[in-house]
Amino acid sequence: MAPSGLKAVVGDKILNGVIKSVKKEGEWKVLIVDHMTMRILSSCCKMSDILAEGVTIVEDINKRREPISSLEAIYLITPVEMSVHALINDFKDAAFTYKAAHIFFTDTCPDGLFAEIGKSRVAKFAKTLKEINVAFLPYESQVFSLDDPTSLSSFYSSEKSNDRNKMMENVAEQIATLCDTLNEYPAIRYRKGPEENAKLADEIYQRLNAHKADNPKMGEGPDKARSQLLIVDRGFDPISPVLHELTFQAMAYDLLDIKQDIYTYQSTGIGNSKAREVLLDEDDELWVQLRHMHIADVTKKVTELLRTFCESKRMCTDNANIKDLSQMLKKMPQYQKELSMYSTHLHLAEACMIKFKTSFDKLCEVEQDLAMGENAEGEPLKDAMKSIVPVLLNSEIGAYDKIRIILLYIFHKKKGIGEENLTKLIQHANITQENSKIINNMQNLGCNIIAGGRNANNMLPERKERTESTYQLSRWTPIIKDVMENAIEDKLDRKQWPFISNPAPINTTQTAVSSARFGNWHKNKSPTEYRSGPRLIVFMIGGVSHSEMRSAYEVTRSTDGKWEVVIGSSHILTPTTFLDDLKGLE
């Protein structure tokens, strides 16, 4: 599947802006990357595309490398001390590692490091020195990550206030490069309340203006004046990241052991079973089709698609199940790739369902009732304590699942609970002192945990009434979805979501899209890749959950593609990593 959205734009920028820009016919080059740029590269470029543009080998700047003094090197690196010093080292001795250097930094190189490069021998051998403004990871077509899992503690630890300013500046610069890459110069808004929201918004505003000064075309185009960037803190919706979600992607990442988007399972192949590794990303069309569906629909859908596939290949299918798949493979080895894709997703869905049926169906009902404040019939929840006690006393339910229930109970109570009550709940649930930190540390995010405590005035936002029918165990909608819809319809309260500077007056008449400003470089691009319509970019401080990512796609769809919502954060959360992050707060 061709990359689309954010991935396509970044891939294009790297291939055209970096690799092709220094390509010479008949000359091979070496591409040198560091940890972050390797992740950016692998998220949006295929190795074959890079090799096709005259790159012979891709190497990690921090590992020992063989010198290839006959070739020029392209350095695609982040402007940090470790990478810059490694670059300087490559040219330090008389026998230098490469013939010349084409240096591309992901974002602005600090003056100190820049001066070091100037004084070193690299300066003599550098043929190119540019900043490409891609200091973020395009995680999905509408999701970005700054690839910093430590961010919750940098923002919310009470200890680290001096590191915080430095970190805010970095985050602001990274978000500014995202806007630059998307050719957006959005109006910036933030949720009023937590001071870090306003401070980060202000930092981004300054960075964006600096980018705009370098690139006056940024944000030009019909309708672009309506684009907005929203800064939201994690404490705004602490419910979404702790609920058990039953849509495919969120559920799989919550319940199964998926590491760096790789799912490992035992496949029953021909003869013997072997461990298979599958990368869950947008190159897998089936994954893109299924990831936001409710688990109850996933198996139906895969079986249906499999049946259609088999019929189109004139294979007979009675009940298409996994056992048949290995039989089919024997008959039709030429369709190995397609069939194994179906089998992967059947496996994944089945693994989720097995976990769900053994312990989570009752749990999910209690969670939804607490989150919604009412049961599936819409009757208000009278005695929440009565529904959570059996869960807390059940020894088969793990500590983290109990903590998730206690947190939801506290959020349901709106004003927090008494300290004695909390101690009792923790004892009932048999939670260790170490793990009980998770609940207390939620207060660092501004959440109301202890009645009359330090966050006594902070209330969770009112939510939209939604009438569309849903599964009983999936009644909750992430609060950010309400915000996205209101922002697009221009209904967001300007007091609660102030602008950093007054936005341009919005002319609502639709204008014809003129693409002249792009020159002709996108003639062979599909129109979806270079949008002329407005974008809503949401940055969530402290991690974004899968259900919130899903909301970005749902809201984009509901506008018939007139708007595109892009959401991102320092990192992608699963409920477990969120609780781990909280436990680590000082």
N, C-alpha and C positions, 0 to 999 in steps of 0.2 A: 504494500500500500504506500503510495507516494506520501511523504510527510506533508502535513497541512498546517495552517495557522502558524503559531509561534515557531514550531520546529522548522517549517519550510523557510521562514524569513531568516532565522539564524543560520540554517544550513547554507542558504543562498549567500549570506553575508560572508561566511567563512570560505566557501568555494570561490566566489567571485572576488570578494574584497581582500582575501589573503592569498590563497594558493594560486589562482589564475593571474593575480595582479603582478606576480614576480616570475611567471612561467616563461621559459624561453624554449623554442623548438629545439629538440635534440639534447636538452640538458636535464639531467635528473637532479632532484634536490632531496635533502633530508628534512623531515618535519620533527621539531623538538617541542614537546608539550610538558606541562606539569600536572599535578593531581586535578586541579579544577578544570583546566582546559581540556584534559583528556575526557573528563566527564561531559563537558559541553559537546565536544567533538562526537563522542559515541552516542550522545542523545539525538543528534540530528544529521550526521553524515555517515554514509556507508564507507567502509574501508575501500571498496572497489572504486567509489567516486574519487577518493583522494588519490589513489594509485593511478587512476586514469589521467590525472592532471600532472603527471611527471614527478610524483613523490615516490622515492624508492623504498623508504623505511620510515616508520614513526617511532620515536624514542622518548623515554622519560628523562627529563633534564636532571632529576635527582638520583639517577642510577649511573653506575659506571658504564661508559660507552666507548666503543672502539673509535679512534680518530679516523675520519674519512677526509683527508685534506684536499682531495681532488674535487669535492662537491661543496656547493653552497648550502647553507642551512636556513630553513624558515623557523624562527622561534615564535611560537604562539604561546605566550605565558602571562600569568597574572603578575602585576608589578609589586611583588612582595620580596622581602629581603632574600629569602632562601633561593628563589628562582633567579633573581638578578645576580646574586653572587655566583651561582652556578654558571650563568651566562658569561660573567667576567672571567671565571676560571677557565672556560673553554679557550680563551684567547690570551691567557696569561703568559704561557711559555713561548719560546721561539718556534717550537713545533706545535702550531695551533691545531685545534680539533677539526675545523672546517675551513673551506677556502674563503667564505665571506658569510656575513650574517644579515638576514632580513628579519628585523625584530617587530613583532606585533604584540602590543600589550592589550589586555582585555579592557582596561580602563586607564584613568589618568595615573601616570607614574609620579610618585612623590618626589619633590625637589631633591631631597637628600640622595635618593637612589639614582636619580637622573644625573646628578653631579658625579657620582661614583663611576657611572658608565662613561661620562665625558672624560674623566681622568684616566680611564683604563685603556688597554690596547684595543678593546672592542670598537672604540670610536673609529679607529683606522679601517676596520674591516666591515663596519656596518654600512650596507647599501640602502637599507630601508629602516625607518623608525616611525611606526604609526600606532595610534590607539584605535581599536575597532569598536569600542563601546558595546561589548557583550560581556557583562560581569554577572551573569545569572545563568541558571540551567533551564533550558526549555524542557520541562518534565513531560508535558502533554501538549496537544495543539492549543489548549486554552489554559494551561497551568504552568506556572514557573516556580522555581525554588532558588533560594540563594545558597543552598547547599551548606547550611550552618546549623547542625543539630544542637549546638550549645546555646542557641540564641535565647531560649526561655530563661536560662539562668543569667545571661548577660543583661536581659531587660528587667528581670523580676527578683534577682537576689538582692537582699537588703545590703549586702556587703559591697557590691562592685560598682559604686557610683562613678568612680573616676574612670574605669574602663568604659563605662556606658557611653560617654560622649564620643570617644574615639569610634566605638562600635556603631553608634547612630550615624556618624559621618560616612562610614563605610557602607552601611545599609542604604543611606540616602543616595550615594553615588551609584550603587548597584541598581537601584530602582530607576534612577535617571537614565542609566544606559538601556534599561528595558524600554522606556518611553522613546528614547532616541532610535532604538532598533525598530520599534513599531511605527516610527514617524508620528508620534503623538506629542502634543504639548497641552496636556489636560489641565482643567481647573482642578485644584487640589482641595479636598475636604477631609475632615477628620472627625471622629466621634468625640464630642466634648466630654470632659471628665478627667480621665487619666492624663497627667501632664506629658507622659512620653508620646502620646498621640500627636499633640500640638507641636511638640519639639521636633519630632521626626518629620511631620508635614512641612514645617518651616525649613528644615535642612534640605528636604527634597526640592522645595520651591527655589531655594538659592541655586542648587545644582542644576535644576532644569533650565533656569535662566542662563547659566553659564553655557550649557549645551546649545541653547537656542541662539546665543551670541555666536557660537562657532558654526552653527548650521541653521541659518535663518529660515530655510525651507521647512524646518521641523514643525509638524502640526498644521501644514497648509492643506487646503483641499475643502471641497464642499462638505458641510456637516461636521467637519473635524472640530469645530469650535464647541461642539456639545460634549466632547469627550471629557470624562472625569476620572480622577484617581481618588479612591477612598482609603483612608488609613483607619484600620479597626484593630482593637486590642483583643487578645485572647479572652480576657475576662468578660467581654461583651456577651459571649455565648459559651458558657462552660458546659452546657448540656450536650450539644452535638458531639464533641469529641469523647464523651464517656458512654453514650448509648450504644447498645448492640444494634448495628445497622443490618438490614436484611437485603440490601442491594448487593449485587454480585461482587464488585470490586471491594467495597468497604468490608463486606462480610469475610471475604477470603483473606484480606490483609489483617483483619482482627483475629480470626480463629485459626488460620493456618500459618505454618512457619514459612513466610515468604521473605527471603533476604535479598535486598537490593533488586527487587522486582523479579527474582528468580524463584520459581516454584519447582520443588523436586518431588517426584513421586515414583512409586514402583509401577512400571507399566507391564501389563501382561501381554507380552509379544508372542511371536510364533515360537513355541517351544518353552522358552524360559522367561522369567520376569526380571527386568533390569531397571536400575534407577535412571529416570529421565529428568533432564533439567529443561525447563521452559522459561523463556523470557516473556513476561507479560508486558508488551508495549504496543505502540500503535502500528507497528509493522504487521501485527496480527489482526487482520480485518475482523475476524470473528470476535476477538476480545473487544474491539471498539464497538461492535454491534451489541455485545452482551453486558458490558461492564456496569452500566447504570440500570439494568433491569432487576426487578425483584427476583429473588432466588426461586420463587415458585414458578416464575415464567421461564427461567433460564433453561432448565432441562427440557421443557416442552419445546422451546425454540430451537435448541441444538438438535434435538431429535428430528424436528420438522425440516431443518436445513439439511441435515444429513440425508433424510429421505429424498428430498428434492435433488440433492447432489447425485445420489445413487441412481435415481430414475433418469436423470439427464445423461448418465453414463450407461444407461440400460442394464443396471445391475438390479437383480430382484431383491426387494427388502421386505421381509415380514417384520416383526418387531425389531426395529433397529436398536440393539443394545450393545454394550461393550463386548460381549462375547462374540457377537456377530462381526464386530469390527476386525477382530484378529482373523476371523474366517475370510472376510472380504479382502483383507490385506494379502492373504495367500492367493486369492483369485486374481487380484488386481494390484500387483506390486507397483505398477506405474503411478498409482495415486497415493503412494506412501505419504507424501507431504500433506495433502488435503485431509486424508483419513486420520492421520495422527493429530492434526489440529482439532478435529472434532472430538477425538478420543481424549485429548488433553482437557478440553473444557467440560466434557462429561465427568471426567475424573475430579476436576476442581469443584464442580457443582455438587457431586456426590459426597466429596470429602466435607464440604460445608454442611450439607444436609445431615450427615451422620453426626457431626459435632452438635448441630442444632438440636436434633431429636434426642440426643442423650441427655443434654442438660439445659438447653437454653429456651425451650418454648415457654415454660412457665415464667422464667426470668424476664423474657422480653415483654410479656404482658404486664408484669409489675412495673418495669421500666417505663413503658409507654404511658401507663396510667399516671405515674408520678410526673413525667415530663409534661403531659397534657393537662394534668389536674382533673382529669375525668376518665371514666372507663369507656370501653368501645361503644357503648350505647349513648355516650354523651352525658351520663349522669355525673355530677361533681363527686370527687373522691372525698368521702366523709372521714374515714379513719385510715389514714395512710400507714400508720404504725402497724395496724393489723395485717396489712398485706406484706410488709417487709420483714416482720419477725421470722416467719417460716424460712425465708431465704437466708437470713443471718444465722439461724440455728442449724441449717443444713450443712453437714460436714462434707458433703460431696462437692459443694460449690467452692471454688478457689477464692483466695484472699482478695485478689484484684477485682473479681466480679462482685464481691460483697462491698468493697470500697466504692465501686461504681454505684451500687444501690444506695449506700449511705449518702453519697454526694447528691444523688438525684432526690433523695428524701429531703435533704437540707435545702436544695434549690426550690423544691415544691413548697417548703414552708415560707419561702420568700424573705422572711426577716431573720433567718438563721435559727439555730436552736440553742438551748441552754448548755453550758459547759458540762453539767452533770449528765444531761441526757446523752450528749455526745460520748462521754466516757462509758456510759451503760451500753450504747450501741456497739462501741468498739470491743467491749468485753463480750457481749453476746456473740459477736461475729468472730471472736477469738483472733483478733488482729494484733500483730506484734507492734511494739512501740515504734520500731523502725518504719513499718508501713503506715502507722497512723499519722506520720508526718505529712503524708500525701494530703490528708484532709485539712490539716491546719495550714499547710503551705498554700492551699487554694486562696487564702486571704491575701497573699502577695499579689495575686492577679486582680485584687479589688473585689473579690466575691464575698458575699455576706454569709459567713459560716457560723460564727458565734453571735447569738442574739445580743444586741447592745455593744458589739465589739467594734473594732476599728473601722469597719466598712458599713456601719449601721445605716448610713443614708443611701447606700448604693442598691438600687433595685434593678432586677433584670428587666429588659425592655418589654413593653406590651407587644403581643403578637397578632398578626393578621388572622381573621377568621377565614379558614379555607373550607370550601364546601365540596371540592372534588373528591370522588370516592377513592379510598386507598385500602390497602390491606390492613386488617386490625392491628397487626404488630408493627406497622410502619406509618403510624399516624403523625408522628413528629416531623416538622419541616425545619431545617436549620434557619435560625433567625436572620442570617445573612441574606437568605433568599428574599425575605420581605424587603430588606434594605436595597438589594439590587433592583427589585421591581420598582420600588419607590423612586430610586435615583433616576432610572430610565424614564419614568413617567413625570419626572420633576415634582414629586410629591414629598421628597425628604425634607423634614423639618430643618429650616436653616439655623435655628437656635441650637438644636442638638447636633447638627452636622454642619458647622460653620465652614465657609470657604476661607482659604488662606488669603486670596485677594479676590476682588469681585470678578466673577466670570464674564466673558464677553456676552453681550446681549444675544439671545438665541433667536435666530430667524427660523421659524418652523416650516416655512415653505420648502418643499424638497427641490433641490436644484439638480439639473442633469449632471451626471458625473463626468468631469473632463479629466482625462488621464494625461494631458499634455505635460503636466509637471513631472511625470516620471521619465520623460525622454522615451526611447524605444526599448529600454533594456528589459521590459517585461512582456514583450510581444508574445512569447511562447508560454507565458504563465497562465494558470487558470485564474479567473477573476477572484476566486475566494482568497487567494494568497495575499493579494495586495488590496486591502479593503479601503474604500473611500468613505464608508460610513463611520459613525462615531463608535468609540470603544468605552466600556466602563472597566477600569482596572482596579482590582481590590487587593490591598496588601494587608494581610492579617499578621499582627505582631505575635510571635511565639508559637507558630505552627498552624497548619490548616488541615482539617480532617477530610476524609474522602467524601463524606456526604456534602460538605461545603463545595468541594470541587465539582461534584455532580450538579449542584445548584447553578453553577456558572453556565453549564451546557444547557440546562433546562430553560433558564431565563433567555439565553441566546435564541434557542428554538422558538420560544413563545413570542419573540419579536419578529418572527419570519426572517431572521438574518439581517434586519435593519441595524441592530446593535450587535456587537460582539462583547461578551463579558470575559475578561481574563482575570483569573484569581491566582494569588501566589503568596508565599510566605518564606520564612527562613528555611523551613523544612516541612515535609509531609508527615502528619501525625497518624499513628494508630492509637487506639485507646491505651494499649500497654506502654508505648513509648511516651505518651502524654503523662501517664501516672509515674513512670520512671523519671521523667523530667521534673515533675513536681516534687518527687521524693528528694531529688538532688539539690533543691533550692536551699540556700542558706538563710 
